[in-house]
Amino acid sequence: MPYRSGDERRSKVHIGAGPSMWGGTPPTPIPERVLDGIPGFLAWLALLFSIASAIAFPRTLLLIAGLLGLYSAIRFGMAAVFNAMGIVKIRRWEQTNWYQVYEDQKTPAALPWDAVQHIVIIPNYKEPLPVLRRTLDNLKHQYEARQRLIVVLAMEAGEADSVQKAELLKAEYAACFARLYYTVHPRGLPGEMQCKSANESWAARWIKRKVVDELGYNIEHLCVTTQDADTRWHPAFFYALTCQFALDADRHLRFWQSPIRYHGNIWEINPLLRIVNAYATAMELAYLASPWWKAMPMSSYSLSLKLLDASGYWDNDVIADEWHMFIKAYFAREGRVTLRPIFLPFMADATIGDGVLDELRERYQQTLRHAWGSKEVGFMLAKMIDNPQVNFAASFRLLVRIAHDILLAGAGWIIITAGSQLPILLHPEISPFNPVEILVNPALLASVPARLIDNPAWFIITVASLLVIAAGMIFWFQDMVVRPPRRQRMTATEFFWTMISFPLLPVLTLLVVALPTLQAQTRLLLGIPLQFRVSRKG
């Protein structure tokens, strides 16, 4: 099974042929278990609250569910606006001469242009050779790859032919880069999991010893990019990153993040789920482009080797490596670490399956991995407690950012879903209209708007639902504008799935976002290890 990073982005454990390979999370101390269980505890508390309120205060619960749904819908709408802003910024960045920007903006604190070197780490496990070749082909066409890029293939000893594969790739591509190395992460090391973060850490520590301690590279000049095996960078990414890294006087307090586009196999996935990928793509770009929202590292990102070394590298027993590494670096530098956008998108693959049900199942499993990042709420709280010297207001804002999406996808979706359904199931009389009666007598449809206005909670829920559908259509249109060209004309079946995906977006997000998130958070609450297979992408 391939070690995919790509769209399995936040929390990934892999299982190999044997039960001990890529297994579940190791036992955790009780204090950590308590913090890990916060999102799950709040999710189940939300369910109990919804059940009790549906019995005792159905109208109040409807209003709460409506307001929370309206907040989510407004957030969708804002994401559509920020996504549009991001698309404009991407076009501007694509037309930028970054060396000229460097010449115009350099200060005495800037690094010499030719001093910047890039270390690119590619963690992988049982990736097919064509995928790795595609990735290396993308890298070899990056800006001054033969002078600046030091590529590290981070292999796993648990893959039987990993060394042979790495040697083959080294022979084919060594001349394309300044240096090309491979590392082999041993299996079964004490105190660590067999996971992406442990592999990254092993490779990063090795390459630091190799290029800095042995070859004498200046650690001040080295920028590390960790990427998923299916990541294909924008052709100008390392050109722009070189400029940003050289100019920033606080380069050792920075992460750099590009927006992700799930377009690598966009025409192979079921049209019903393209709207979900369009939504995910839009939200990630919106976070980067928004003047108010706070973006977090996602999938493939960059930071200086000096910051990585000072922060203790990636932890060896963590699934959600991106957010976890950012939190580690943030507290290692006493709250001064921030993220900067690189508005040059990279391409990744989305999950696929045999038919719509299988594809929904694959997407569900993928989100289950992502949702294991719910642990980061507890990790952030623990770091705040352990580091009282770090500015509390700034740390609290970061905690809110981390907890916001996690809790909204768990406890929030329970309140929205249960809170809008249970009151009607238990008290049918509070419904402003009867759908069966309208089907029998369509003339009653004309009275529905007035009835909704007379019932504020129902009016809010209706408006929120319509806003979500409208935002989904905008996401889809924005995504269509930037997708790769189609290979074939749209069929009638494809058109049908595309059309029904718009009204089904709330249901789809419930199935492939909320429910797997609740499962992951419940497992964390109960201390049940996560074990699963890797999602298919081709």
C-alpha positions as CSV (number, residue, x, y, z in Angstrom):
1,M,0.0,0.0,0.0
2,P,1.5,3.3,-1.0
3,Y,2.5,5.8,1.7
4,R,0.4,8.6,0.5
5,S,0.6,12.1,1.9
6,G,-1.2,14.2,-0.6
7,D,-4.8,14.6,0.2
8,E,-4.6,12.3,3.3
9,R,-3.3,15.2,4.9
10,R,-3.7,15.7,8.6
11,S,-3.5,12.5,10.4
12,K,-2.2,9.4,8.8
13,V,-1.2,6.0,10.0
14,H,-0.3,3.3,7.5
15,I,-0.5,-0.5,7.9
16,G,1.8,-2.8,5.9
17,A,1.6,-6.4,5.2
18,G,2.2,-7.4,8.8
19,P,0.1,-6.3,11.8
20,S,3.0,-4.4,13.3
21,M,3.7,-2.2,10.3
22,W,1.9,1.1,10.1
23,G,-0.3,0.1,13.0
24,G,-2.4,2.1,15.5
25,T,-1.3,4.8,17.8
26,P,0.7,3.7,20.8
27,P,-0.7,3.9,24.4
28,T,-0.6,7.5,25.7
29,P,-0.3,8.8,29.2
30,I,-3.5,9.5,31.1
31,P,-3.0,13.3,31.3
32,E,-2.6,13.3,27.5
33,R,-5.6,11.0,27.1
34,V,-7.7,13.6,29.0
35,L,-6.6,16.4,26.7
36,D,-7.0,14.2,23.6
37,G,-10.6,13.5,24.6
38,I,-11.8,17.1,24.8
39,P,-13.2,17.3,21.2
40,G,-14.9,13.9,21.6
41,F,-16.3,14.9,25.1
42,L,-17.8,18.1,23.7
43,A,-19.2,16.2,20.7
44,W,-21.1,13.8,22.9
45,L,-22.1,16.6,25.3
46,A,-23.6,18.4,22.2
47,L,-25.6,15.2,21.4
48,L,-26.9,14.9,24.9
49,F,-27.8,18.6,24.9
50,S,-29.6,18.3,21.5
51,I,-31.6,15.3,22.7
52,A,-32.6,16.9,26.0
53,S,-33.4,20.2,24.4
54,A,-35.4,18.6,21.6
55,I,-37.7,17.1,24.3
56,A,-37.9,20.1,26.6
57,F,-37.1,23.2,24.5
58,P,-37.6,22.2,20.8
59,R,-38.1,25.8,19.5
60,T,-35.0,27.0,21.3
61,L,-33.0,24.2,20.0
62,L,-34.2,24.9,16.4
63,L,-33.1,28.5,16.8
64,I,-29.7,27.5,18.2
65,A,-29.2,25.1,15.3
66,G,-30.3,27.7,12.8
67,L,-27.9,30.3,14.1
68,L,-25.0,27.9,14.1
69,G,-26.0,26.8,10.6
70,L,-26.2,30.4,9.5
71,Y,-22.7,31.1,10.9
72,S,-21.4,28.2,8.9
73,A,-23.2,29.3,5.8
74,I,-21.8,32.9,6.2
75,R,-18.4,31.4,6.6
76,F,-18.9,29.5,3.4
77,G,-19.9,32.7,1.7
78,M,-16.8,34.5,3.0
79,A,-14.6,31.6,1.8
80,A,-16.0,32.1,-1.7
81,V,-15.0,35.8,-1.5
82,F,-11.5,35.1,-0.1
83,N,-11.1,32.3,-2.7
84,A,-11.7,34.8,-5.5
85,M,-9.2,37.1,-3.9
86,G,-6.7,34.3,-3.7
87,I,-7.2,33.4,-7.4
88,V,-6.4,37.0,-8.3
89,K,-3.3,36.9,-6.1
90,I,-2.2,33.7,-7.8
91,R,-2.4,35.3,-11.2
92,R,-0.4,38.3,-10.0
93,W,2.3,36.0,-8.4
94,E,2.5,34.0,-11.6
95,Q,3.5,37.2,-13.5
96,T,6.1,38.3,-11.0
97,N,9.8,38.5,-11.6
98,W,11.0,37.4,-8.2
99,Y,14.7,38.3,-8.8
100,Q,13.6,41.8,-9.6
101,V,11.5,41.9,-6.4
102,Y,14.6,40.8,-4.5
103,E,16.7,43.5,-6.1
104,D,14.0,46.2,-5.4
105,Q,13.4,45.2,-1.8
106,K,16.7,43.8,-0.4
107,T,18.0,45.3,2.8
108,P,21.2,44.6,4.8
109,A,19.3,41.8,6.6
110,A,18.7,40.0,3.3
111,L,20.7,36.9,2.3
112,P,22.7,37.0,-0.9
113,W,20.5,35.7,-3.7
114,D,22.9,32.9,-4.6
115,A,23.3,31.8,-1.0
116,V,19.8,30.3,-0.6
117,Q,19.7,26.5,-0.8
118,H,16.6,24.2,-0.6
119,I,16.4,20.8,1.1
120,V,13.4,18.9,-0.3
121,I,12.2,15.9,1.8
122,I,9.9,13.3,0.2
123,P,8.6,10.8,2.7
124,N,7.2,7.8,0.9
125,Y,6.1,4.2,1.6
126,K,5.5,1.7,-1.2
127,E,4.9,4.5,-3.7
128,P,4.8,3.3,-7.3
129,L,7.9,4.3,-9.3
130,P,5.8,6.3,-11.8
131,V,4.5,8.5,-9.0
132,L,8.0,9.1,-7.6
133,R,9.3,9.8,-11.1
134,R,6.5,12.2,-11.8
135,T,7.4,14.0,-8.5
136,L,11.1,14.2,-9.4
137,D,10.3,15.3,-12.9
138,N,8.4,18.2,-11.4
139,L,11.3,19.1,-9.1
140,K,14.0,18.9,-11.8
141,H,12.2,21.7,-13.7
142,Q,12.1,24.0,-10.7
143,Y,14.2,27.2,-10.6
144,E,17.9,26.4,-10.7
145,A,17.3,22.9,-9.5
146,R,20.8,21.7,-10.4
147,Q,22.3,24.5,-8.3
148,R,19.9,24.9,-5.4
149,L,17.8,21.7,-4.7
150,I,19.1,19.0,-2.3
151,V,16.5,16.2,-2.6
152,V,16.1,13.6,0.0
153,L,14.0,10.4,-0.7
154,A,12.8,9.4,2.7
155,M,12.4,5.6,2.3
156,E,11.0,3.1,4.9
157,A,12.9,-0.1,5.9
158,G,9.5,-1.8,6.1
159,E,9.3,-1.7,2.3
160,A,11.2,-4.7,1.1
161,D,12.7,-3.1,-2.1
162,S,13.0,0.5,-0.8
163,V,16.8,0.6,-1.2
164,Q,16.7,-0.8,-4.7
165,K,14.0,1.7,-5.7
166,A,16.0,4.6,-4.2
167,E,19.2,3.5,-5.9
168,L,17.4,3.3,-9.3
169,L,15.9,6.8,-8.8
170,K,19.3,8.2,-7.7
171,A,20.9,6.8,-10.8
172,E,18.2,8.4,-13.0
173,Y,17.9,11.8,-11.4
174,A,21.2,12.6,-9.5
175,A,22.4,14.9,-12.3
176,C,19.2,16.9,-12.1
177,F,19.8,18.4,-8.7
178,A,22.6,19.9,-6.6
179,R,22.5,16.7,-4.5
180,L,20.2,13.7,-4.3
181,Y,20.3,11.4,-1.3
182,Y,18.0,8.8,0.2
183,T,17.5,7.7,3.8
184,V,16.0,4.5,5.1
185,H,13.9,4.9,8.2
186,P,14.3,1.8,10.4
187,R,11.2,0.1,11.7
188,G,10.5,-0.7,15.3
189,L,12.6,2.1,16.9
190,P,11.8,2.6,20.6
191,G,9.2,5.2,21.4
192,E,8.1,5.9,17.9
193,M,5.4,5.0,15.4
194,Q,5.9,3.9,11.8
195,C,4.4,7.1,10.3
196,K,5.2,10.1,8.1
197,S,6.4,12.3,10.9
198,A,8.9,9.7,12.2
199,N,10.2,9.3,8.7
200,E,10.5,13.0,8.1
201,S,12.3,13.5,11.4
202,W,14.8,10.7,10.6
203,A,15.5,12.1,7.1
204,A,15.8,15.7,8.4
205,R,18.2,14.8,11.2
206,W,20.3,12.8,8.7
207,I,20.5,15.5,6.1
208,K,21.4,18.1,8.7
209,R,24.4,16.0,9.8
210,K,25.3,15.4,6.2
211,V,25.1,18.9,4.6
212,V,25.8,21.1,7.6
213,D,28.1,19.0,9.9
214,E,30.0,17.1,7.2
215,L,29.8,19.2,4.0
216,G,29.9,22.6,5.7
217,Y,26.7,24.2,4.4
218,N,25.6,27.3,6.3
219,I,22.5,26.3,8.3
220,E,21.4,30.0,8.1
221,H,21.0,29.6,4.3
222,L,19.0,26.3,4.2
223,C,15.3,26.2,3.7
224,V,13.5,22.8,4.2
225,T,10.5,21.8,2.2
226,T,8.6,18.7,3.2
227,Q,6.3,17.4,0.5
228,D,3.9,14.6,-0.1
229,A,4.8,12.0,-2.7
230,D,2.1,13.1,-5.1
231,T,2.8,16.9,-4.7
232,R,3.5,18.7,-8.0
233,W,4.7,22.2,-7.3
234,H,3.9,25.3,-9.4
235,P,6.8,25.8,-11.8
236,A,7.7,29.1,-10.1
237,F,7.4,27.9,-6.5
238,F,11.1,27.6,-5.6
239,Y,11.8,30.8,-7.5
240,A,9.3,32.7,-5.3
241,L,10.4,30.8,-2.1
242,T,14.0,31.7,-2.7
243,C,13.0,35.4,-2.9
244,Q,10.8,35.2,0.2
245,F,13.4,33.3,2.2
246,A,16.2,35.7,1.2
247,L,14.3,38.9,1.9
248,D,12.7,38.0,5.3
249,A,14.8,39.2,8.2
250,D,12.8,36.8,10.4
251,R,13.2,33.9,8.0
252,H,14.0,31.6,11.0
253,L,10.6,32.4,12.5
254,R,8.5,31.5,9.4
255,F,6.6,28.7,7.8
256,W,5.7,29.1,4.1
257,Q,2.6,27.5,2.6
258,S,1.2,27.3,-0.9
259,P,-2.5,26.7,-1.6
260,I,-3.4,23.1,-2.6
261,R,-5.5,22.1,-5.6
262,Y,-6.9,18.6,-5.7
263,H,-6.7,18.5,-9.5
264,G,-4.1,15.8,-10.1
265,N,-6.8,13.3,-11.0
266,I,-9.9,15.6,-11.0
267,W,-11.4,14.0,-14.2
268,E,-11.1,10.5,-12.8
269,I,-13.1,11.0,-9.6
270,N,-16.9,10.7,-9.4
271,P,-18.5,14.0,-10.4
272,L,-20.7,13.9,-7.2
273,L,-17.5,14.3,-5.1
274,R,-15.8,17.0,-7.2
275,I,-17.9,19.6,-5.3
276,V,-16.3,18.3,-2.1
277,N,-12.8,18.7,-3.5
278,A,-13.8,22.1,-4.8
279,Y,-14.9,23.1,-1.3
280,A,-11.7,21.8,0.2
281,T,-9.6,23.6,-2.3
282,A,-11.5,26.8,-1.8
283,M,-11.2,26.7,2.0
284,E,-7.5,26.3,1.9
285,L,-6.9,29.2,-0.5
286,A,-9.4,31.3,1.5
287,Y,-7.5,30.8,4.7
288,L,-4.3,32.0,2.9
289,A,-5.9,34.9,1.1
290,S,-8.1,36.2,4.0
291,P,-6.9,39.3,5.8
292,W,-8.5,38.0,9.0
293,W,-8.4,34.2,9.0
294,K,-5.3,32.4,10.2
295,A,-3.8,29.8,7.9
296,M,-2.0,26.7,9.2
297,P,0.5,24.5,7.4
298,M,-1.1,21.8,5.2
299,S,0.3,18.8,3.5
300,S,3.5,20.3,1.9
301,Y,5.2,23.3,3.4
302,S,8.5,25.0,4.1
303,L,10.6,26.3,7.0
304,S,14.2,27.0,7.7
305,L,16.5,24.2,8.8
306,K,17.6,26.4,11.7
307,L,14.0,26.6,13.0
308,L,13.4,22.9,12.4
309,D,16.6,22.0,14.3
310,A,15.8,24.5,17.2
311,S,12.3,23.0,17.5
312,G,13.5,19.4,17.9
313,Y,12.3,18.3,14.4
314,W,9.0,16.3,13.9
315,D,7.9,14.1,16.8
316,N,8.2,10.4,16.2
317,D,4.8,9.4,17.5
318,V,2.5,12.0,15.9
319,I,0.0,11.5,13.1
320,A,-0.9,15.1,12.4
321,D,2.6,16.3,11.6
322,E,1.8,19.7,10.0
323,W,-0.1,21.4,12.8
324,H,1.9,19.6,15.5
325,M,5.2,20.9,14.0
326,F,3.8,24.4,13.8
327,I,2.8,24.3,17.4
328,K,6.2,22.9,18.5
329,A,8.0,25.7,16.6
330,Y,5.6,28.3,17.9
331,F,6.5,27.6,21.5
332,A,10.2,26.8,20.8
333,R,10.4,30.4,19.6
334,E,8.1,31.8,22.4
335,G,5.2,32.6,20.2
336,R,7.0,34.5,17.4
337,V,6.5,32.0,14.6
338,T,4.1,32.9,11.9
339,L,3.0,31.5,8.5
340,R,3.5,33.3,5.2
341,P,1.6,32.4,2.0
342,I,3.2,31.6,-1.3
343,F,0.4,32.2,-3.8
344,L,1.6,29.6,-6.3
345,P,-0.7,26.5,-6.0
346,F,0.6,23.0,-5.9
347,M,-1.4,20.0,-7.3
348,A,-2.3,16.9,-5.4
349,D,-4.5,13.8,-6.1
350,A,-7.9,13.1,-4.6
351,T,-9.2,9.8,-3.5
352,I,-11.1,7.5,-6.0
353,G,-13.0,4.3,-5.8
354,D,-15.0,1.8,-7.8
355,G,-18.3,3.5,-8.0
356,V,-19.9,6.3,-6.0
357,L,-20.4,4.2,-2.8
358,D,-16.8,3.0,-2.8
359,E,-15.5,6.5,-3.5
360,L,-17.6,7.8,-0.5
361,R,-16.1,5.1,1.6
362,E,-12.5,6.1,0.5
363,R,-13.2,9.7,1.2
364,Y,-14.7,8.8,4.6
365,Q,-11.5,6.9,5.5
366,Q,-9.4,9.8,4.4
367,T,-11.2,12.3,6.6
368,L,-10.9,9.9,9.5
369,R,-7.2,10.3,9.2
370,H,-7.4,14.0,8.9
371,A,-9.7,14.2,12.0
372,W,-7.0,12.4,14.1
373,G,-5.6,16.0,14.1
374,S,-8.2,16.7,16.8
375,K,-5.4,15.7,19.2
376,E,-3.8,19.1,18.5
377,V,-6.4,20.9,20.7
378,G,-5.0,19.0,23.7
379,F,-1.4,19.4,22.5
380,M,-1.9,23.2,22.2
381,L,-3.5,23.4,25.7
382,A,-0.6,21.4,27.1
383,K,2.0,23.7,25.5
384,M,0.2,26.7,26.8
385,I,0.3,25.3,30.4
386,D,3.9,24.3,30.0
387,N,4.9,27.7,28.6
388,P,3.3,30.4,30.7
389,Q,6.0,32.9,29.6
390,V,4.6,32.9,26.0
391,N,2.1,35.7,25.4
392,F,-1.3,34.3,26.4
393,A,-3.4,36.4,24.1
394,A,-1.5,35.3,21.0
395,S,-1.5,31.7,22.1
396,F,-5.2,31.8,22.9
397,R,-5.9,33.1,19.4
398,L,-3.9,30.2,18.0
399,L,-5.8,27.8,20.2
400,V,-9.1,29.2,18.9
401,R,-7.9,28.8,15.4
402,I,-7.0,25.2,16.0
403,A,-10.1,24.3,18.0
404,H,-12.5,26.2,15.7
405,D,-12.6,23.9,12.7
406,I,-12.2,20.8,14.8
407,L,-15.1,21.6,17.1
408,L,-17.3,22.9,14.3
409,A,-16.9,19.7,12.4
410,G,-17.7,17.6,15.5
411,A,-19.9,19.2,18.1
412,G,-21.1,21.9,15.8
413,W,-22.4,19.5,13.1
414,I,-24.2,17.5,15.8
415,I,-26.0,20.6,17.0
416,I,-26.8,21.7,13.4
417,T,-28.0,18.2,12.3
418,A,-29.7,16.9,15.4
419,G,-30.9,20.3,16.4
420,S,-32.7,20.8,13.1
421,Q,-34.2,17.3,12.9
422,L,-35.0,16.0,16.4
423,P,-37.5,18.8,17.3
424,I,-39.6,18.0,14.3
425,L,-39.4,14.2,14.9
426,L,-40.5,14.6,18.5
427,H,-42.9,17.6,17.9
428,P,-44.3,17.5,14.4
429,E,-46.8,20.2,15.2
430,I,-44.0,22.9,15.3
431,S,-43.2,22.4,11.7
432,P,-44.5,25.4,9.7
433,F,-45.6,23.2,6.8
434,N,-46.2,19.5,6.0
435,P,-44.2,18.3,2.9
436,V,-46.7,15.5,2.3
437,E,-49.6,17.9,2.2
438,I,-47.7,20.1,-0.3
439,L,-47.0,17.2,-2.5
440,V,-50.7,16.3,-2.5
441,N,-51.8,19.9,-3.0
442,P,-49.0,21.9,-4.7
443,A,-51.1,25.1,-4.4
444,L,-50.1,25.2,-0.7
445,L,-46.5,25.9,-1.8
446,A,-47.4,29.6,-2.3
447,S,-48.0,29.9,1.5
448,V,-44.6,28.5,2.5
449,P,-42.6,31.7,2.4
450,A,-45.0,33.5,4.7
451,R,-45.0,30.6,7.1
452,L,-41.2,30.6,7.2
453,I,-41.1,34.3,7.9
454,D,-43.5,33.8,10.8
455,N,-41.2,31.1,12.2
456,P,-37.7,32.7,12.7
457,A,-35.9,29.5,13.4
458,W,-37.2,27.8,10.3
459,F,-36.5,31.0,8.3
460,I,-32.9,31.0,9.5
461,I,-32.4,27.3,8.7
462,T,-33.8,27.8,5.2
463,V,-31.6,30.8,4.5
464,A,-28.6,29.0,5.8
465,S,-29.3,25.9,3.6
466,L,-29.7,28.1,0.5
467,L,-26.5,30.0,1.2
468,V,-24.6,26.7,1.5
469,I,-25.9,25.5,-1.8
470,A,-25.1,28.9,-3.4
471,A,-21.6,28.9,-2.0
472,G,-21.1,25.3,-3.3
473,M,-22.1,26.4,-6.8
474,I,-19.6,29.3,-6.5
475,F,-16.8,27.0,-5.3
476,W,-17.6,24.7,-8.2
477,F,-17.4,27.6,-10.7
478,Q,-14.2,28.9,-9.2
479,D,-12.7,25.4,-9.3
480,M,-13.8,24.9,-13.0
481,V,-11.9,28.0,-14.0
482,V,-8.6,26.7,-12.8
483,R,-8.9,23.0,-13.4
484,P,-6.7,21.2,-16.0
485,P,-8.3,20.8,-19.4
486,R,-10.8,18.0,-19.9
487,R,-9.8,15.0,-21.8
488,Q,-13.3,14.0,-22.9
489,R,-16.6,15.7,-23.3
490,M,-19.1,15.6,-20.4
491,T,-21.5,12.7,-20.5
492,A,-25.2,12.8,-19.5
493,T,-24.4,10.7,-16.4
494,E,-21.6,13.0,-15.4
495,F,-23.9,16.0,-15.9
496,F,-26.5,14.4,-13.7
497,W,-24.1,13.7,-10.8
498,T,-22.7,17.2,-11.1
499,M,-26.1,18.9,-10.9
500,I,-27.3,16.9,-7.9
501,S,-24.0,17.6,-6.1
502,F,-25.0,21.2,-5.4
503,P,-28.2,20.6,-3.3
504,L,-26.5,17.5,-1.8
505,L,-23.5,19.5,-0.5
506,P,-24.8,19.7,3.1
507,V,-25.5,16.0,3.0
508,L,-22.1,15.2,1.5
509,T,-20.2,17.3,4.0
510,L,-22.1,15.4,6.8
511,L,-21.1,12.0,5.3
512,V,-17.5,12.7,4.5
513,V,-16.6,15.4,7.0
514,A,-18.8,15.4,10.1
515,L,-19.3,11.6,10.7
516,P,-15.7,10.5,10.3
517,T,-14.7,13.5,12.4
518,L,-17.0,12.3,15.1
519,Q,-15.7,8.8,14.8
520,A,-12.1,10.0,15.2
521,Q,-12.9,12.2,18.2
522,T,-14.8,9.4,19.9
523,R,-11.9,7.0,19.4
524,L,-9.6,9.7,21.0
525,L,-12.0,10.1,23.9
526,L,-12.1,6.3,24.5
527,G,-8.4,5.7,23.8
528,I,-9.1,3.4,20.8
529,P,-6.1,3.2,18.4
530,L,-6.6,4.2,14.8
531,Q,-5.9,1.4,12.3
532,F,-6.8,1.7,8.6
533,R,-5.7,1.2,5.1
534,V,-4.5,3.9,2.8
535,S,-7.0,5.6,0.5
536,R,-6.8,4.9,-3.2
537,K,-5.8,7.6,-5.6
538,G,-5.3,5.9,-8.8
